Each structure stands twice: as structure tokens, then as C-alpha cells.
Amino acid sequence: MTSCLVWLPSPLEVAAEFQGFLEGLMSKLFTLLSFFDIFMENLLMMDTSRSNNYLLNWIEKKQSWGKYVFCLQEVKTDFPDISEQALVLSLSRLSSKGRVLSVYKGFYLIIPPEYASRGLLPPMIFIDSLMNFVDKPYYVGLLSAAALHGASHQQPQEFFVVTNAKQFTTQRKGLKIRYITKKIIPEDLLEKRKTESGYVFVSNPELTAADVVYYNNRIGGINRAASVLNELADAMNPRRISGGLINTLTIPTIQRLGYLLDVVLEQKILADKLFSESLKLKKEFFRQPLKAGQVRKGFPKNDRWKIIINTDIEIDE
């Protein structure tokens, strides 16, 4: 009888062969995934290229209607067949070309040819639309309002907006918008100013004067506030210094504003009206330092306004 021997591979050989099989399978799978990634990338590029052309035409049409802003939601609504990812990528490319600029998440500026060299718009053109977008009441205030009222030597390096809730500073290229938080926005003390794109709310001269005193630490100190008041006084009207204004102010603000108008700037008519209206409203003055946070003792005092004169005021002419 003839015996038949059957060769069987060792366990190590089986393991090596199986490992080789797996490596080959993984290599093919990786190649397939690479082709899929390339396919999806090309598809996105085609989608983006298509949206680029549509978006540019869409933006130019808005611009021809005198529009300077738009939001991402508008784009998504008008281009429902294009993915959000492709739209955002298209907007990014248009931004790199200087055609649009995002100044807040989902909010864009259209940069027309006359502003192309700067790459941004003056805040007065878009601030009303931006604040409507974030759904917050506001007014242009402090140094920005003072400049609009004729304090031409006080042109700020940043744009000041007062609103009733915390808002992070907007900073893009050469643009800086600083937001000041105020609990109540006094609508009766605001002016509506016409701009290229519509209207903006601006604090009137009297509210501006009070704000630069109250927020003097935001604009460079009490000396800077006095210099602003020196130019702003010509735009102030004693008839507008009434209970409506005074009831929005802290008593130390009334005292410091009164002292600066009365003693430093010699604006007696304005100072007297502020004093008399404060008396009518039974505002009680207590000793306050002219410069808050500084030493109070050893300095002369002003009896009318109860101000401790703990700093010398120098007006920038």
C-alpha cells in the first residue's frame, strides 16, 4: 500500500499569508478612499466655482441697488441648491479679492470701487445694519458723536457705539469698533443722522457731553474729556438740559460736568441751567474728586459743585 503525505503550512506561515492579504486589501481600500476624496473635492470645487459666479453677480446686483451689507442667511435663501460649505468658501475667496468683508459672524460688507483701496467701509455706513443684525439698541457716542457735532480736533482712532448689552470689540484691518455698555438707551436724547445707506442714531450734544465725562477713562482721561467739551460746548443748547437728560446721569457725572463747564470752560449759561435743573429734581451733591480713583485729601474744593479739585485740567487747543 502506498502512503499519501499531505503538506500543511505552519501556523506562522498562515499568519504571514493572512497579513499579506489584509495589507493588500487595505491598500486597495486606501486607493478607493483617495479617489473618493479627490472626487468630492472636485465636486466641491465645481460647486464653489458655480457659486463664485452666481455670488459675484448677486453681490453686484445688490450694490447697484445701493446695498452695502448682507448676511449669510440671505445667501443661503437665494442659493438653496448650493451647499453652505461651498457658499462660505466662495465668500472667503471673494473676501481675499477685496470684494466683501466679514465684520461679524454671518454678516458681510460689500466693498464698492470707491472704498476698494481701504478694503472696508466707514462704520457710519453699516453700523445701523450691524446692530439690527445682532438685535441690539444702540447709538453712536463719545468721541465719534463729538466729531459729528463739530469737535473736529477729537477725531478718534476707533469708532464708539453705546449699546445695552456686552458686545465684543469689532476689529478688522484698519477698523476698530468699541462697544460701551449702558443699561438703558435714552431714545429721547438721540438724533437720527442720514448716511449713504440710510440712518444712524447718534447721541445729541448734551448726552455726548455727559458720556465723555462719565466714560472719561475710555477716551484718555478727564483732561481729554475737558478738551472734547471745549469744542462740543458750541453745539450744546441749554434748552435741552432738562430733567430728561439729568435723570439719566449719575450725580457725580452731573457734578464733574457742571464743574468743567462752569469753572474750567466758563460756559456759564450751560452750567447754570445744569445746576438749576438739578436743584429742581432735588439732586443732592456730596464731595466728589474731579479725577476718580485719586487721592482726595489736601486739595482745594469747589463749593457749588462739591468737587475736590485733585487734578489740573489742561485743554488741548
PELINVEN-V729404 format. One record per residue. PSI is psi in whole degrees, -180 to 180 (none if undefined). D_CENTER is the distance of its C-alpha to the mean C-alpha in Angstrom with 2 decimals. Layout:
PSI/D_CENTER ; PSI/D_CENTER
//
This chain:
135/99.58 ; 129/96.71 ; 143/93.53 ; 120/90.03 ; 131/87.32 ; 127/83.65 ; 129/80.96 ; 133/77.86 ; 151/74.76 ; 161/73.82 ; -37/70.72 ; -40/68.98 ; -40/69.70 ; -44/68.36 ; -41/65.14 ; -42/64.71 ; -41/65.34 ; -38/62.89 ; -41/60.20 ; -40/60.80 ; -45/60.48 ; -42/57.13 ; -42/55.79 ; -41/56.85 ; -43/55.23 ; -38/51.92 ; -44/52.02 ; -39/52.51 ; -41/49.74 ; -42/47.33 ; -42/48.36 ; -43/47.79 ; -37/44.31 ; -44/43.47 ; -38/44.64 ; -43/42.55 ; -44/39.37 ; -41/40.14 ; -47/40.82 ; -37/37.52 ; -43/35.59 ; -38/37.44 ; -42/36.80 ; -39/33.03 ; -39/33.18 ; -43/35.17 ; -43/32.73 ; -43/29.79 ; -43/31.79 ; -44/32.56 ; -30/28.96 ; -51/27.90 ; -46/30.24 ; -44/29.41 ; -43/25.64 ; -44/25.96 ; -41/28.22 ; -45/25.97 ; -44/22.94 ; -34/25.27 ; -44/26.59 ; -43/23.22 ; -39/22.61 ; -22/26.07 ; 5/25.13 ; 17/22.34 ; 140/19.56 ; -8/16.47 ; 160/14.69 ; 165/16.13 ; 161/15.72 ; -35/17.95 ; -37/19.97 ; -44/21.09 ; -46/22.34 ; -37/24.17 ; -41/25.73 ; -17/26.98 ; 65/28.26 ; -21/29.90 ; -4/32.49 ; 135/30.16 ; 152/28.90 ; -37/25.24 ; -42/25.79 ; -38/27.11 ; -45/24.33 ; -40/21.60 ; -40/23.82 ; -43/24.27 ; -38/20.57 ; -42/20.31 ; -39/23.25 ; -34/21.94 ; -41/18.73 ; -23/21.14 ; -1/22.92 ; 16/19.95 ; -30/20.29 ; 164/17.02 ; 128/13.69 ; 122/11.69 ; -4/7.89 ; 150/8.07 ; 117/11.51 ; 4/13.78 ; 128/11.69 ; 149/12.91 ; 143/13.20 ; 124/16.82 ; 105/17.64 ; 166/20.70 ; -36/23.41 ; -16/22.55 ; 9/19.22 ; -36/20.72 ; -32/21.50 ; -27/17.92 ; 12/16.75 ; 169/13.55 ; 153/13.04 ; 139/12.23 ; -30/8.97 ; -26/11.63 ; -34/13.06 ; -5/10.53 ; -36/8.07 ; -43/10.99 ; -40/11.61 ; -45/8.29 ; -31/8.69 ; -37/12.30 ; -42/11.81 ; -2/10.41 ; 53/13.05 ; 138/11.72 ; 157/13.01 ; 171/11.06 ; 150/11.95 ; 127/11.05 ; -171/12.79 ; -131/14.44 ; -33/15.03 ; -42/13.12 ; -41/15.32 ; -41/18.27 ; -38/18.23 ; -26/18.42 ; 6/21.30 ; 0/23.21 ; 70/22.29 ; -24/22.38 ; -3/23.15 ; 32/19.94 ; 119/17.59 ; 156/14.61 ; -11/13.54 ; 160/9.88 ; 126/8.12 ; 127/8.33 ; 131/7.43 ; 130/10.01 ; 175/10.36 ; 7/13.26 ; 155/12.18 ; 134/10.61 ; 131/7.17 ; 146/6.71 ; 135/4.99 ; 121/3.74 ; 115/7.17 ; 129/9.64 ; -120/12.91 ; 15/12.72 ; 134/9.06 ; 116/6.96 ; 120/4.10 ; 128/5.69 ; 129/6.07 ; 130/9.83 ; 129/11.95 ; 131/14.92 ; -46/17.57 ; 129/18.63 ; 113/16.93 ; 89/19.95 ; -32/20.06 ; -15/23.30 ; 17/21.77 ; 150/19.22 ; 149/20.02 ; 113/19.34 ; 135/18.81 ; 141/19.84 ; -179/17.99 ; -27/19.17 ; -4/17.73 ; -120/18.38 ; 156/17.17 ; 154/14.34 ; 132/14.89 ; 139/15.33 ; 140/17.07 ; 168/20.69 ; -36/22.25 ; -43/23.80 ; -38/20.80 ; -44/18.90 ; -46/21.94 ; -40/22.00 ; -41/18.34 ; -27/18.78 ; -48/21.89 ; -41/20.61 ; 31/17.50 ; -28/19.50 ; -18/18.99 ; -14/15.25 ; 4/16.38 ; 5/19.56 ; 176/22.08 ; -30/24.49 ; -43/25.95 ; -40/22.73 ; -42/22.33 ; -38/25.94 ; -39/25.45 ; -45/22.65 ; -36/24.99 ; -38/27.78 ; -30/26.19 ; -23/24.59 ; -35/27.97 ; -26/29.37 ; -11/26.88 ; 146/27.53 ; 124/30.23 ; -26/32.43 ; -24/32.93 ; -3/29.32 ; 92/29.80 ; -175/31.07 ; -33/31.05 ; -38/27.98 ; -50/25.94 ; -35/27.98 ; -12/27.84 ; -7/24.07 ; 151/24.55 ; 155/25.92 ; -43/29.37 ; -33/28.58 ; -43/25.86 ; -45/28.55 ; -47/30.98 ; -44/28.88 ; -45/27.69 ; -45/31.31 ; -45/32.74 ; -45/30.53 ; -42/31.32 ; -54/34.96 ; -46/36.13 ; -46/33.86 ; -10/33.01 ; 40/36.11 ; 76/34.38 ; -39/37.12 ; -46/36.64 ; -43/33.03 ; -43/33.97 ; -39/37.05 ; -42/35.26 ; -41/32.69 ; -47/35.67 ; -41/37.85 ; -34/35.25 ; -39/34.49 ; -43/38.22 ; -36/38.56 ; 6/35.99 ; 39/37.91 ; 123/35.08 ; 124/36.88 ; 141/35.95 ; 162/36.59 ; 126/36.55 ; 138/33.04 ; 143/32.29 ; -42/30.54 ; 110/28.54 ; 147/27.51 ; 6/28.51 ; 170/31.35 ; 139/35.13 ; -31/36.54 ; 147/40.29 ; 14/42.32 ; 153/40.24 ; 162/41.26 ; 147/40.04 ; 120/39.28 ; -34/41.30 ; -48/39.69 ; 0/36.12 ; 43/37.25 ; 131/35.09 ; 117/36.14 ; 79/35.63 ; 16/34.74 ; 152/33.03 ; 135/33.86 ; 125/31.43 ; 124/31.30 ; 130/29.75 ; 118/28.29 ; none/30.11
//
